[in-house]
Amino acid sequence: MQRLSRILVVLILAILLGAIGFLATWDIPPPTARVEKAIPYERFTSK
């Protein structure tokens, strides 16, 4: 039983370290969708 739990811990650590390495080196592309938002003119006038 102790051998099985040790193998499971090592397997979980290997998966966790692999996931961290993957996310650290993954080149995520930037979003390309254009965002337009209407800002009221009143926000720019001084009071």
PyMOL commands that set and color helices and strands:
alter all, ss='L'
color gray80, all
select helices_A, chain A and resi 2-25+41-43
alter helices_A, ss='H'
color red, helices_A
deselect
rebuild
show_as cartoon
